[in-house]
C-alpha cells in the first residue's frame, strides 16, 4: 500500500485512496472542520474493519446482517506521549444470530488486520525532508 497525502489549505489534508478522496482537518480554532481529524479516522477505521469482518462472516453463511452495529470509544492519554490510551469496540450482532455462533463471529472479527496492528505494533519509520530532497 502506498498513499500520498497533500495539503488542502490550512491544516487540512487530502488523500486519494483508489477512486476515493478523503479530506482530513481539525475543528476550529485549529482548522476549518472540512473533514474528520486523522485520529478520529484511525479509530473509526478499526471499528469499520471489525464491522467488515463480522458482516463478511455473516454474509458468507447467508445470515442476515440486519442489526449489525459496531460502536467505538477512544480516550486520549492524559500523560506522556500524545497518543490514544484506550480503544473500546463493541460489536452488536443481529438478534436472530444463534448464540452458538458468537465465538465464531468473534474469531472472525479478531482476525481484522486493523485490530491486529493495534495488538502487535508494526515497525515504523519517519523521514523528514524538504521538497525535492
C-alpha positions in Angstrom: 0.0 0.0 0.0 1.3 3.4 -0.9 -0.6 6.7 -0.5 0.3 10.4 -0.7 -1.3 13.0 1.5 -1.3 16.6 0.2 -2.1 19.9 1.8 -5.7 21.0 1.3 -5.3 24.6 2.7 -4.6 25.5 6.3 -4.1 22.3 8.4 -6.4 20.3 6.1 -5.1 17.4 4.0 -6.5 15.2 1.3 -5.6 11.6 0.4 -6.5 9.7 -2.7 -7.3 6.0 -2.0 -8.2 4.3 -5.2 -11.2 6.1 -6.7 -11.9 7.9 -3.4 -10.6 11.1 -1.9 -10.6 11.6 1.9 -10.3 15.1 3.4 -8.9 15.4 6.9 -9.0 18.5 9.0 -9.3 19.7 12.6 -12.2 21.5 14.3 -11.9 25.3 15.0 -9.9 27.1 16.2 -7.1 24.8 14.7 -8.8 24.0 11.3 -11.9 24.7 9.3 -13.6 21.4 10.1 -13.8 20.4 6.4 -13.3 16.7 7.4 -12.7 14.4 10.3 -9.4 14.5 12.2 -6.8 11.9 11.3 -7.0 10.4 14.8 -10.8 10.1 14.5 -10.4 8.3 11.2 -7.9 5.9 12.7 -10.3 5.0 15.4 -13.2 4.6 13.0 -11.1 2.6 10.6 -10.5 -0.1 13.3 -14.2 -0.3 14.0 -15.1 -0.4 10.3 -12.7 -3.2 9.9 -14.4 -5.1 12.7 -17.7 -4.4 11.0 -16.4 -5.7 7.7 -15.2 -9.0 9.2 -18.4 -9.6 11.1 -20.5 -8.7 8.0 -18.4 -10.9 5.8 -18.7 -13.8 8.2 -22.5 -13.5 8.3 -22.9 -12.9 4.6 -20.7 -15.9 3.6 -23.1 -18.1 5.6 -26.2 -16.3 4.2 -27.0 -15.0 7.6 -28.7 -11.6 8.0 -26.6 -8.5 8.7 -29.7 -6.5 9.7 -29.0 -5.1 13.2 -25.2 -5.5 12.9 -23.7 -2.4 14.6 -20.2 -1.6 15.7 -19.6 1.3 18.1 -16.2 2.5 19.2 -14.9 4.7 22.1 -11.4 6.1 22.4 -9.7 8.0 25.1 -6.5 10.1 24.6 -3.7 9.6 27.0 -3.6 12.3 29.7 0.2 11.9 30.4 3.3 11.1 28.4 3.4 10.9 24.6 0.4 12.2 22.6 -1.5 9.0 21.7 -4.6 7.1 22.4 -4.6 5.4 25.8 -7.7 3.2 25.2 -9.9 2.0 22.4 -13.1 0.0 23.1 -15.0 -1.6 20.4 -18.5 -3.1 20.8 -19.8 -5.4 18.1 -23.6 -5.8 18.3 -24.8 -8.8 16.3 -28.3 -9.4 14.9 -30.7 -10.7 17.4 -31.6 -13.6 15.1 -28.0 -15.0 15.3 -27.9 -18.3 17.2 -25.9 -17.9 20.4 -23.5 -20.7 19.5 -22.3 -18.6 16.5 -21.0 -15.8 18.7 -17.5 -17.4 19.3 -17.1 -17.9 15.6 -18.0 -14.4 14.7 -15.7 -13.1 17.5 -12.8 -15.2 16.0 -13.6 -13.6 12.6 -13.7 -10.1 13.9 -10.4 -10.6 15.8 -8.7 -11.5 12.5 -9.3 -7.9 11.3 -5.8 -6.6 10.3 -6.5 -3.1 11.8 -7.2 -4.7 15.2 -4.1 -7.0 14.8 -2.0 -4.0 14.0 -3.0 -2.4 17.3 -2.2 -5.7 19.2 1.2 -6.1 17.6 2.7 -2.8 16.5 4.4 -2.6 13.2 8.0 -1.4 12.7 7.7 2.3 11.9 10.0 4.8 10.2 9.6 8.5 9.5 11.8 10.6 7.3 11.6 14.4 7.2 13.0 16.3 4.2 12.4 19.4 2.1 10.6 19.3 -1.2 12.8 18.0 -4.0 15.2 16.3 -1.4 
